[in-house]
Amino acid sequence: MIIYPAIDLRGGHVVRLREGDPNRQTVFSDDPTTTATKWIAAGAQWIHMVNLDGAFAQANDNSLILERIAAFSAKVQFGGGLRTLDDIARAFNAGANRVVIGTAAFLTPELITQAIERWGADAVCVALDARASKIATHGWQTTVDLTPVEAGKQMVARGVKHALYTDVSRDGGLVGVNVTETVRLARETGLQVIASGGVSSVDDIRALAQSQQIAGAVIGMALYEKKFTLAAALEAAEGR
């Protein structure tokens, strides 16, 4: 199971939002590059980057920061505001190894098919973010009348292999990851599901790993609040 330290970017800063609320923001660093090097030095093989400016339809696409971090040894999974093929191409040109597509997957689902045809299924991940068991879009500010499992099955039909599942109500709250629904999504769709939202302890990571159905876990607030180290998370992901 792959551990993805999260770097959420807003206005050039590394931040975390509580339940995706832009008014409940904590700034952890004004130097995303240094943050990335810290996680890579601690053993990260992937970095999960989110362009919150893009998610909230603001102008900054953070391409320069992505370029700097992508030049390091870890791979980068990048999302936030990717609404067109041109947006996706810019992310890949800046060095992303995989893109995460959320809102656009439900507004213009043919974009997913086109992206997979152009860059391959391993380079595309769909964000199945849920609020009250419905898919959340537009920076988690609105919802679509689909459950994550329903949406996941639709995406599988379009050739999707990777999905990021976030229980929005838990994100940034250190209240524990939603293991049950994350495993259910993987089991019922066959997707390679990456868990996100609420990871608070290495026990959460162990529970996900022991399910043997989860492909990875994104960890944000717990690392920034030093609830445990990245080294401990990597050990737990390996069942140690």
N, C-alpha and C positions, 0 to 999 in steps of 0.2 A: 504494500500500500504506500503510495507516494504522499509525502508531506509537502504542502505548498505554503510557505510563509507568505502572508499577504502584505502587499504594499498598496494601499489605497491613496490615490493622488488627488489633491484638491488645491488649486491655486499654488502649485509647486511644493506643497507640504505633504508629508506622510500623516494621514489622519485616520481615525476610526469614527464611524457614526453609530449611534445607538438606534437599532431597528431601522436603519437606512434613513433616519431623519436628519436632513441637512442642518437643522437647528440644534441638534444634540451631538455636536462634534467635539472630539478631543484631538489636538495636534500633538504628535509624538516626535516629529523631526522636520526641520526645514531643509534636509539634505537626503533625498531619496537614494542617491547613489551610494552614500556611506551606509545607509540602512541595508541596501541590497548586499554590499560587500560583507557586512556583519553576518547576514544569514548564510551567505555562501561559504564564508570561513567556518561557520558552525556545521556545515555539512549539507546544506540545501542543494538539491540537484535541479529543482524547479522553483521559480518565483511566480506568484500569482499577483498580477498588477491590475488594478482597476482605475480607470480614468473617470473619477466621479464628476469632473467637469463635463465630460461628454455625456454621462448618464443623465445629468440634469440639464442637458441641452445648452451648455455654455461653450464658448468658443475654443477653449484650450484643448488640443488633442494630446498633449504631453508626449509628442513624438520624440523630442530631443532627449527627454528623460528615458524613454523606452530605448532609444539608440544606445545611450550610455550603459544602461544596465544589461542590454542584450549583448554587449561586447564582452561581458564576463563569461565565466565558464558554465553557469547555470542556464537552463532553458527558461523561457518566459511564456507564461500563459497570460494573455492580455485581453481585457474587455472594458466595456463602458462606452456607450454612445456609438457603437458600430452599427450603422443603419443602412449602409449601401455597400456595393462591391468596391467602390473607390475607397471608402473608409477602411474596409478590410484589407485592401491592397496596401494602403499606407501603413497599416500596422505591421504587415509582413515585411514590407520594404524597410521598416525601421528596426526589424530584427525579431519580431515575435515568432515563436515556434508554433503557437496555437492561439486562436482567437476564441473569445467567448461572446456569443450573440444572444441577447435577451429579448428586448422589446421587438426588434425587427423580425425575430423568428415567428412572431404572432401577428404582426401587422402585415408583413410581406413574406409569408413562409417560403415562397419560391426562391427567395434569397438564399435560404439554407441549401436548397438543391443546387443552385448555381455555384455557391461557395465550395461545396463538396466536389462538384464536377471539376472545378478549377484547381483547388489546392489539396483535395483528398480528405477522407473522413477523419484521419488522425490529426489533422490541423484545425478541425472545427469542433467546438463544444457549444452546446446550447444551455443557456441558463434557465433552469426550471425553478424559479424563485416562488415561494408560496406564502401568502398571507391568508389566514383563516381557511386553509386548504384550497385556495384558488390561486392561479398564476398571477404574480405581480409584475407589472411592467412600468416603463417610464420612471426609472429610478425608484421603483417600488411605491410609486405614488398612486397608481391605479391598478385595477385587477381585470382579468379576463375570466370568463365563465368556463374555465377548464380546470380540472384537478391536475396535479403534477403527473399522475399516472396516465390520464387521458392525453395530456399534452405530450408526454414521453412517447406514447405509442404512435402518435402522429409524426413525431420527429424520426422515430425508427423507420417509418414507412418512407421517409425522405432520405434515408441512408445515414442518419446520425448514429455515431458510436459512443460519443462522450457527452455526458451531461453534468452540470454543476447544480446541486440541489441545496437551496438555502431556505431554512425556516426563518422568515423575516422577523417574526416575533422574538426570536432568540438571538438575532445577530447583534454582536457587540455587547451582549448583556451578561456573558459569563455564567449562563444558567444551565449549560449542558446541551450537547448536540442532540438533535432529534433522531436517535439511532433507529427507532422503529420505522418511521416513515421513510428514512433514507434507504434502509434495507428493503422495505416494501417496494419502493420505486425501482431499485435495481432488479429485484426478483421478478416483478410483474412486467417489466419492459425489456430486460436483457441488456440495458444500457450499462456502460462503464461509468458508474456514478461517483462523483467527487462530492464529499460531504462538506457543508459550510454552514456557519451560523451557530454560535453559542458554545463552541468547544471551550471547556473551562478547566479540564484536568487531563492527565495522561490516562485516566480511567476511561474517558470518552474515546480516546484514540484506541485503546485496547479493545473496547467494545466494538468499534467499527472494524478493526482488524480481525477480531475473532469471528465476526460474522462471515468472513471469507467471501463477501459479496461486494465490498466497497473498494473502488479503485484508488481512492485518495481522500485527503482531508485538507481543507484550507484552514489555516490557523492565523488569527489576527490579534484580537484584544488580549488573549491569554499570554501570548508571547510579549506583547508590548507592556503588559502589566506585570510581567515576570512571574506568572503563576507557575510556570515550569520552563525549562530550557528547551531549545530546539533539539539538542542532543537527546534529551529524555523523550521528546516526541518521536524522534526517529527510531529510538530503541523500542518504544511501545508499538510503533507501526510494524516492526519486525517480530512482534510477539515476545519481546524480552522485558 
